[in-house]
């Protein structure tokens, strides 16, 4: 419930309205596989300063993220909030599974870009600009994700 309260701020709700809705059922990222390129933001606690910074950077590219099917999920502790669904929380096991799968310790800030194939395409331990995230796929949209990130 803490994550839902944190998502009540106008900037977060504005960002969520810019992204296309996606189903968030089941464990991990399976609902997004072959459909979207999720941006995962891992934070050690609710209200983390770096999450606010990252969301501000993403907000400026909200329509581009939506056009490229890049939903934003925040994993705080073991909670998962899908901003594309107005902050709907997933099962706490999903947060634990995402942290295990992508080797993200509980006490760190990390942002990941995940490809449609479920593989990690970009990782940073600091907030990054939306342009860097979208550039991963914009460089060669006709190529597979693996080919475009290998350049």
PyMOL commands that place a pseudoatom at each C-alpha (Angstrom):
pseudoatom trace, name=CA, resn=UNK, resi=1, chain=A, elem=C, hetatm=0, pos=[0.000, 0.000, 0.000]
pseudoatom trace, name=CA, resn=UNK, resi=2, chain=A, elem=C, hetatm=0, pos=[2.924, 2.363, 0.594]
pseudoatom trace, name=CA, resn=UNK, resi=3, chain=A, elem=C, hetatm=0, pos=[3.758, 2.350, -3.108]
pseudoatom trace, name=CA, resn=UNK, resi=4, chain=A, elem=C, hetatm=0, pos=[0.231, 3.408, -4.025]
pseudoatom trace, name=CA, resn=UNK, resi=5, chain=A, elem=C, hetatm=0, pos=[0.476, 6.393, -1.710]
pseudoatom trace, name=CA, resn=UNK, resi=6, chain=A, elem=C, hetatm=0, pos=[3.797, 7.383, -3.247]
pseudoatom trace, name=CA, resn=UNK, resi=7, chain=A, elem=C, hetatm=0, pos=[2.284, 7.193, -6.714]
pseudoatom trace, name=CA, resn=UNK, resi=8, chain=A, elem=C, hetatm=0, pos=[-0.389, 9.729, -5.843]
pseudoatom trace, name=CA, resn=UNK, resi=9, chain=A, elem=C, hetatm=0, pos=[1.863, 12.639, -6.725]
pseudoatom trace, name=CA, resn=UNK, resi=10, chain=A, elem=C, hetatm=0, pos=[0.840, 14.488, -9.860]
pseudoatom trace, name=CA, resn=UNK, resi=11, chain=A, elem=C, hetatm=0, pos=[4.102, 13.918, -11.714]
pseudoatom trace, name=CA, resn=UNK, resi=12, chain=A, elem=C, hetatm=0, pos=[3.854, 10.168, -11.347]
pseudoatom trace, name=CA, resn=UNK, resi=13, chain=A, elem=C, hetatm=0, pos=[0.228, 10.126, -12.405]
pseudoatom trace, name=CA, resn=UNK, resi=14, chain=A, elem=C, hetatm=0, pos=[1.063, 12.335, -15.384]
pseudoatom trace, name=CA, resn=UNK, resi=15, chain=A, elem=C, hetatm=0, pos=[3.758, 9.896, -16.456]
pseudoatom trace, name=CA, resn=UNK, resi=16, chain=A, elem=C, hetatm=0, pos=[1.437, 6.931, -16.061]
pseudoatom trace, name=CA, resn=UNK, resi=17, chain=A, elem=C, hetatm=0, pos=[-1.180, 8.551, -18.279]
pseudoatom trace, name=CA, resn=UNK, resi=18, chain=A, elem=C, hetatm=0, pos=[1.391, 8.960, -21.062]
pseudoatom trace, name=CA, resn=UNK, resi=19, chain=A, elem=C, hetatm=0, pos=[2.250, 5.275, -21.266]
pseudoatom trace, name=CA, resn=UNK, resi=20, chain=A, elem=C, hetatm=0, pos=[0.163, 2.649, -23.037]
pseudoatom trace, name=CA, resn=UNK, resi=21, chain=A, elem=C, hetatm=0, pos=[-1.576, 0.183, -20.705]
pseudoatom trace, name=CA, resn=UNK, resi=22, chain=A, elem=C, hetatm=0, pos=[-0.217, -3.341, -20.477]
pseudoatom trace, name=CA, resn=UNK, resi=23, chain=A, elem=C, hetatm=0, pos=[-1.488, -6.410, -18.643]
pseudoatom trace, name=CA, resn=UNK, resi=24, chain=A, elem=C, hetatm=0, pos=[0.428, -7.029, -15.417]
pseudoatom trace, name=CA, resn=UNK, resi=25, chain=A, elem=C, hetatm=0, pos=[-0.569, -10.506, -14.419]
pseudoatom trace, name=CA, resn=UNK, resi=26, chain=A, elem=C, hetatm=0, pos=[1.574, -13.453, -13.518]
pseudoatom trace, name=CA, resn=UNK, resi=27, chain=A, elem=C, hetatm=0, pos=[5.104, -13.595, -12.205]
pseudoatom trace, name=CA, resn=UNK, resi=28, chain=A, elem=C, hetatm=0, pos=[8.018, -11.542, -13.401]
pseudoatom trace, name=CA, resn=UNK, resi=29, chain=A, elem=C, hetatm=0, pos=[7.959, -10.041, -16.872]
pseudoatom trace, name=CA, resn=UNK, resi=30, chain=A, elem=C, hetatm=0, pos=[6.147, -12.796, -18.741]
pseudoatom trace, name=CA, resn=UNK, resi=31, chain=A, elem=C, hetatm=0, pos=[3.124, -10.573, -19.525]
pseudoatom trace, name=CA, resn=UNK, resi=32, chain=A, elem=C, hetatm=0, pos=[5.438, -8.200, -21.411]
pseudoatom trace, name=CA, resn=UNK, resi=33, chain=A, elem=C, hetatm=0, pos=[7.365, -10.815, -23.370]
pseudoatom trace, name=CA, resn=UNK, resi=34, chain=A, elem=C, hetatm=0, pos=[7.241, -10.255, -27.138]
pseudoatom trace, name=CA, resn=UNK, resi=35, chain=A, elem=C, hetatm=0, pos=[4.964, -7.232, -26.532]
pseudoatom trace, name=CA, resn=UNK, resi=36, chain=A, elem=C, hetatm=0, pos=[6.956, -4.531, -24.778]
pseudoatom trace, name=CA, resn=UNK, resi=37, chain=A, elem=C, hetatm=0, pos=[10.349, -3.284, -23.647]
pseudoatom trace, name=CA, resn=UNK, resi=38, chain=A, elem=C, hetatm=0, pos=[9.905, -2.644, -19.910]
pseudoatom trace, name=CA, resn=UNK, resi=39, chain=A, elem=C, hetatm=0, pos=[11.954, -0.110, -17.997]
pseudoatom trace, name=CA, resn=UNK, resi=40, chain=A, elem=C, hetatm=0, pos=[12.567, -1.453, -14.494]
pseudoatom trace, name=CA, resn=UNK, resi=41, chain=A, elem=C, hetatm=0, pos=[13.485, 1.004, -11.759]
pseudoatom trace, name=CA, resn=UNK, resi=42, chain=A, elem=C, hetatm=0, pos=[14.742, -0.715, -8.599]
pseudoatom trace, name=CA, resn=UNK, resi=43, chain=A, elem=C, hetatm=0, pos=[14.874, 1.321, -5.387]
pseudoatom trace, name=CA, resn=UNK, resi=44, chain=A, elem=C, hetatm=0, pos=[15.913, 0.417, -1.851]
pseudoatom trace, name=CA, resn=UNK, resi=45, chain=A, elem=C, hetatm=0, pos=[12.942, 2.209, -0.239]
pseudoatom trace, name=CA, resn=UNK, resi=46, chain=A, elem=C, hetatm=0, pos=[9.817, 4.231, -0.938]
pseudoatom trace, name=CA, resn=UNK, resi=47, chain=A, elem=C, hetatm=0, pos=[10.522, 7.900, -1.595]
pseudoatom trace, name=CA, resn=UNK, resi=48, chain=A, elem=C, hetatm=0, pos=[14.041, 7.242, -2.907]
pseudoatom trace, name=CA, resn=UNK, resi=49, chain=A, elem=C, hetatm=0, pos=[15.501, 10.471, -4.324]
pseudoatom trace, name=CA, resn=UNK, resi=50, chain=A, elem=C, hetatm=0, pos=[16.971, 8.739, -7.386]
pseudoatom trace, name=CA, resn=UNK, resi=51, chain=A, elem=C, hetatm=0, pos=[13.553, 7.337, -8.351]
pseudoatom trace, name=CA, resn=UNK, resi=52, chain=A, elem=C, hetatm=0, pos=[12.122, 10.851, -8.402]
pseudoatom trace, name=CA, resn=UNK, resi=53, chain=A, elem=C, hetatm=0, pos=[15.028, 12.019, -10.532]
pseudoatom trace, name=CA, resn=UNK, resi=54, chain=A, elem=C, hetatm=0, pos=[14.596, 9.096, -12.932]
pseudoatom trace, name=CA, resn=UNK, resi=55, chain=A, elem=C, hetatm=0, pos=[10.841, 9.612, -13.260]
pseudoatom trace, name=CA, resn=UNK, resi=56, chain=A, elem=C, hetatm=0, pos=[11.408, 13.280, -14.037]
pseudoatom trace, name=CA, resn=UNK, resi=57, chain=A, elem=C, hetatm=0, pos=[13.777, 12.297, -16.832]
pseudoatom trace, name=CA, resn=UNK, resi=58, chain=A, elem=C, hetatm=0, pos=[11.268, 9.793, -18.232]
pseudoatom trace, name=CA, resn=UNK, resi=59, chain=A, elem=C, hetatm=0, pos=[8.342, 12.188, -18.046]
pseudoatom trace, name=CA, resn=UNK, resi=60, chain=A, elem=C, hetatm=0, pos=[9.748, 14.383, -20.821]
pseudoatom trace, name=CA, resn=UNK, resi=61, chain=A, elem=C, hetatm=0, pos=[9.674, 11.401, -23.200]
pseudoatom trace, name=CA, resn=UNK, resi=62, chain=A, elem=C, hetatm=0, pos=[6.347, 9.932, -22.096]
pseudoatom trace, name=CA, resn=UNK, resi=63, chain=A, elem=C, hetatm=0, pos=[4.740, 9.760, -25.541]
pseudoatom trace, name=CA, resn=UNK, resi=64, chain=A, elem=C, hetatm=0, pos=[7.894, 8.330, -27.109]
pseudoatom trace, name=CA, resn=UNK, resi=65, chain=A, elem=C, hetatm=0, pos=[8.034, 5.649, -24.413]
pseudoatom trace, name=CA, resn=UNK, resi=66, chain=A, elem=C, hetatm=0, pos=[4.402, 4.789, -25.099]
pseudoatom trace, name=CA, resn=UNK, resi=67, chain=A, elem=C, hetatm=0, pos=[4.985, 4.699, -28.876]
pseudoatom trace, name=CA, resn=UNK, resi=68, chain=A, elem=C, hetatm=0, pos=[7.887, 2.290, -28.362]
pseudoatom trace, name=CA, resn=UNK, resi=69, chain=A, elem=C, hetatm=0, pos=[5.947, 0.094, -25.906]
pseudoatom trace, name=CA, resn=UNK, resi=70, chain=A, elem=C, hetatm=0, pos=[8.267, 0.890, -22.993]
pseudoatom trace, name=CA, resn=UNK, resi=71, chain=A, elem=C, hetatm=0, pos=[6.211, 0.554, -19.780]
pseudoatom trace, name=CA, resn=UNK, resi=72, chain=A, elem=C, hetatm=0, pos=[7.741, 1.745, -16.507]
pseudoatom trace, name=CA, resn=UNK, resi=73, chain=A, elem=C, hetatm=0, pos=[7.782, -0.546, -13.469]
pseudoatom trace, name=CA, resn=UNK, resi=74, chain=A, elem=C, hetatm=0, pos=[9.137, 0.437, -10.066]
pseudoatom trace, name=CA, resn=UNK, resi=75, chain=A, elem=C, hetatm=0, pos=[10.429, -2.253, -7.730]
pseudoatom trace, name=CA, resn=UNK, resi=76, chain=A, elem=C, hetatm=0, pos=[10.744, -0.899, -4.196]
pseudoatom trace, name=CA, resn=UNK, resi=77, chain=A, elem=C, hetatm=0, pos=[11.860, -3.475, -1.711]
pseudoatom trace, name=CA, resn=UNK, resi=78, chain=A, elem=C, hetatm=0, pos=[9.693, -6.395, -2.816]
pseudoatom trace, name=CA, resn=UNK, resi=79, chain=A, elem=C, hetatm=0, pos=[6.775, -4.288, -4.100]
pseudoatom trace, name=CA, resn=UNK, resi=80, chain=A, elem=C, hetatm=0, pos=[6.208, -3.770, -7.827]
pseudoatom trace, name=CA, resn=UNK, resi=81, chain=A, elem=C, hetatm=0, pos=[4.181, -0.868, -9.223]
pseudoatom trace, name=CA, resn=UNK, resi=82, chain=A, elem=C, hetatm=0, pos=[3.344, -0.715, -12.912]
pseudoatom trace, name=CA, resn=UNK, resi=83, chain=A, elem=C, hetatm=0, pos=[3.036, 2.983, -13.765]
pseudoatom trace, name=CA, resn=UNK, resi=84, chain=A, elem=C, hetatm=0, pos=[1.405, 2.107, -17.069]
pseudoatom trace, name=CA, resn=UNK, resi=85, chain=A, elem=C, hetatm=0, pos=[-1.557, 0.850, -15.061]
pseudoatom trace, name=CA, resn=UNK, resi=86, chain=A, elem=C, hetatm=0, pos=[-1.751, 3.813, -12.699]
pseudoatom trace, name=CA, resn=UNK, resi=87, chain=A, elem=C, hetatm=0, pos=[0.493, 2.236, -10.080]
pseudoatom trace, name=CA, resn=UNK, resi=88, chain=A, elem=C, hetatm=0, pos=[-1.250, -1.121, -9.797]
pseudoatom trace, name=CA, resn=UNK, resi=89, chain=A, elem=C, hetatm=0, pos=[0.862, -3.293, -7.550]
pseudoatom trace, name=CA, resn=UNK, resi=90, chain=A, elem=C, hetatm=0, pos=[1.882, -6.799, -8.469]
pseudoatom trace, name=CA, resn=UNK, resi=91, chain=A, elem=C, hetatm=0, pos=[2.386, -9.716, -6.106]
pseudoatom trace, name=CA, resn=UNK, resi=92, chain=A, elem=C, hetatm=0, pos=[5.339, -9.217, -3.739]
pseudoatom trace, name=CA, resn=UNK, resi=93, chain=A, elem=C, hetatm=0, pos=[6.847, -12.415, -5.086]
pseudoatom trace, name=CA, resn=UNK, resi=94, chain=A, elem=C, hetatm=0, pos=[7.195, -10.633, -8.430]
pseudoatom trace, name=CA, resn=UNK, resi=95, chain=A, elem=C, hetatm=0, pos=[9.514, -8.042, -6.885]
pseudoatom trace, name=CA, resn=UNK, resi=96, chain=A, elem=C, hetatm=0, pos=[11.638, -10.722, -5.265]
pseudoatom trace, name=CA, resn=UNK, resi=97, chain=A, elem=C, hetatm=0, pos=[11.746, -12.667, -8.540]
pseudoatom trace, name=CA, resn=UNK, resi=98, chain=A, elem=C, hetatm=0, pos=[12.788, -9.600, -10.539]
pseudoatom trace, name=CA, resn=UNK, resi=99, chain=A, elem=C, hetatm=0, pos=[15.563, -8.814, -8.053]
pseudoatom trace, name=CA, resn=UNK, resi=100, chain=A, elem=C, hetatm=0, pos=[16.835, -12.415, -8.243]
pseudoatom trace, name=CA, resn=UNK, resi=101, chain=A, elem=C, hetatm=0, pos=[16.558, -12.659, -12.023]
pseudoatom trace, name=CA, resn=UNK, resi=102, chain=A, elem=C, hetatm=0, pos=[18.450, -9.439, -12.680]
pseudoatom trace, name=CA, resn=UNK, resi=103, chain=A, elem=C, hetatm=0, pos=[20.811, -9.687, -9.678]
pseudoatom trace, name=CA, resn=UNK, resi=104, chain=A, elem=C, hetatm=0, pos=[19.737, -6.428, -8.038]
pseudoatom trace, name=CA, resn=UNK, resi=105, chain=A, elem=C, hetatm=0, pos=[20.409, -6.264, -4.269]
pseudoatom trace, name=CA, resn=UNK, resi=106, chain=A, elem=C, hetatm=0, pos=[17.658, -4.876, -2.019]
pseudoatom trace, name=CA, resn=UNK, resi=107, chain=A, elem=C, hetatm=0, pos=[19.631, -1.779, -1.006]
pseudoatom trace, name=CA, resn=UNK, resi=108, chain=A, elem=C, hetatm=0, pos=[20.572, -0.428, -4.430]
pseudoatom trace, name=CA, resn=UNK, resi=109, chain=A, elem=C, hetatm=0, pos=[19.123, 1.872, -7.060]
pseudoatom trace, name=CA, resn=UNK, resi=110, chain=A, elem=C, hetatm=0, pos=[19.279, 0.305, -10.515]
pseudoatom trace, name=CA, resn=UNK, resi=111, chain=A, elem=C, hetatm=0, pos=[17.513, 1.015, -13.778]
pseudoatom trace, name=CA, resn=UNK, resi=112, chain=A, elem=C, hetatm=0, pos=[17.241, -1.683, -16.434]
pseudoatom trace, name=CA, resn=UNK, resi=113, chain=A, elem=C, hetatm=0, pos=[15.906, -1.712, -19.965]
pseudoatom trace, name=CA, resn=UNK, resi=114, chain=A, elem=C, hetatm=0, pos=[14.518, -5.104, -20.896]
pseudoatom trace, name=CA, resn=UNK, resi=115, chain=A, elem=C, hetatm=0, pos=[13.987, -6.222, -24.484]
pseudoatom trace, name=CA, resn=UNK, resi=116, chain=A, elem=C, hetatm=0, pos=[10.947, -7.966, -25.889]
pseudoatom trace, name=CA, resn=UNK, resi=117, chain=A, elem=C, hetatm=0, pos=[12.922, -11.197, -25.575]
pseudoatom trace, name=CA, resn=UNK, resi=118, chain=A, elem=C, hetatm=0, pos=[13.158, -10.689, -21.798]
pseudoatom trace, name=CA, resn=UNK, resi=119, chain=A, elem=C, hetatm=0, pos=[16.890, -10.011, -21.902]
pseudoatom trace, name=CA, resn=UNK, resi=120, chain=A, elem=C, hetatm=0, pos=[18.674, -7.101, -20.276]
pseudoatom trace, name=CA, resn=UNK, resi=121, chain=A, elem=C, hetatm=0, pos=[19.636, -4.444, -22.836]
pseudoatom trace, name=CA, resn=UNK, resi=122, chain=A, elem=C, hetatm=0, pos=[20.887, -1.613, -20.610]
pseudoatom trace, name=CA, resn=UNK, resi=123, chain=A, elem=C, hetatm=0, pos=[21.793, -1.223, -16.912]
pseudoatom trace, name=CA, resn=UNK, resi=124, chain=A, elem=C, hetatm=0, pos=[22.730, 1.797, -14.830]
pseudoatom trace, name=CA, resn=UNK, resi=125, chain=A, elem=C, hetatm=0, pos=[23.179, 2.421, -11.114]
pseudoatom trace, name=CA, resn=UNK, resi=126, chain=A, elem=C, hetatm=0, pos=[22.398, 6.127, -11.654]
pseudoatom trace, name=CA, resn=UNK, resi=127, chain=A, elem=C, hetatm=0, pos=[19.403, 7.870, -13.241]
pseudoatom trace, name=CA, resn=UNK, resi=128, chain=A, elem=C, hetatm=0, pos=[19.764, 8.178, -17.020]
pseudoatom trace, name=CA, resn=UNK, resi=129, chain=A, elem=C, hetatm=0, pos=[18.093, 10.279, -19.683]
pseudoatom trace, name=CA, resn=UNK, resi=130, chain=A, elem=C, hetatm=0, pos=[15.155, 8.866, -21.611]
pseudoatom trace, name=CA, resn=UNK, resi=131, chain=A, elem=C, hetatm=0, pos=[17.020, 9.534, -24.857]
pseudoatom trace, name=CA, resn=UNK, resi=132, chain=A, elem=C, hetatm=0, pos=[19.635, 6.972, -23.872]
pseudoatom trace, name=CA, resn=UNK, resi=133, chain=A, elem=C, hetatm=0, pos=[16.928, 4.384, -23.212]
pseudoatom trace, name=CA, resn=UNK, resi=134, chain=A, elem=C, hetatm=0, pos=[15.072, 4.960, -26.462]
pseudoatom trace, name=CA, resn=UNK, resi=135, chain=A, elem=C, hetatm=0, pos=[18.311, 5.103, -28.465]
pseudoatom trace, name=CA, resn=UNK, resi=136, chain=A, elem=C, hetatm=0, pos=[18.932, 1.432, -27.739]
pseudoatom trace, name=CA, resn=UNK, resi=137, chain=A, elem=C, hetatm=0, pos=[16.059, 0.520, -30.057]
pseudoatom trace, name=CA, resn=UNK, resi=138, chain=A, elem=C, hetatm=0, pos=[15.860, 3.654, -32.224]
pseudoatom trace, name=CA, resn=UNK, resi=139, chain=A, elem=C, hetatm=0, pos=[19.281, 3.148, -33.830]
pseudoatom trace, name=CA, resn=UNK, resi=140, chain=A, elem=C, hetatm=0, pos=[18.159, 0.231, -35.978]
pseudoatom trace, name=CA, resn=UNK, resi=141, chain=A, elem=C, hetatm=0, pos=[14.493, -0.614, -35.443]
pseudoatom trace, name=CA, resn=UNK, resi=142, chain=A, elem=C, hetatm=0, pos=[14.502, -3.087, -38.337]
pseudoatom trace, name=CA, resn=UNK, resi=143, chain=A, elem=C, hetatm=0, pos=[17.179, -5.203, -36.658]
pseudoatom trace, name=CA, resn=UNK, resi=144, chain=A, elem=C, hetatm=0, pos=[16.585, -7.574, -33.810]
pseudoatom trace, name=CA, resn=UNK, resi=145, chain=A, elem=C, hetatm=0, pos=[17.243, -6.135, -30.368]
pseudoatom trace, name=CA, resn=UNK, resi=146, chain=A, elem=C, hetatm=0, pos=[20.372, -8.218, -29.949]
pseudoatom trace, name=CA, resn=UNK, resi=147, chain=A, elem=C, hetatm=0, pos=[21.821, -6.886, -33.209]
pseudoatom trace, name=CA, resn=UNK, resi=148, chain=A, elem=C, hetatm=0, pos=[20.980, -3.266, -32.425]
pseudoatom trace, name=CA, resn=UNK, resi=149, chain=A, elem=C, hetatm=0, pos=[22.534, -3.338, -28.947]
pseudoatom trace, name=CA, resn=UNK, resi=150, chain=A, elem=C, hetatm=0, pos=[25.664, -5.104, -30.189]
pseudoatom trace, name=CA, resn=UNK, resi=151, chain=A, elem=C, hetatm=0, pos=[26.605, -2.050, -32.288]
for i in range(1, 151): cmd.bond("trace and resi %d" % i, "trace and resi %d" % (i + 1))
show_as sticks, trace
zoom trace
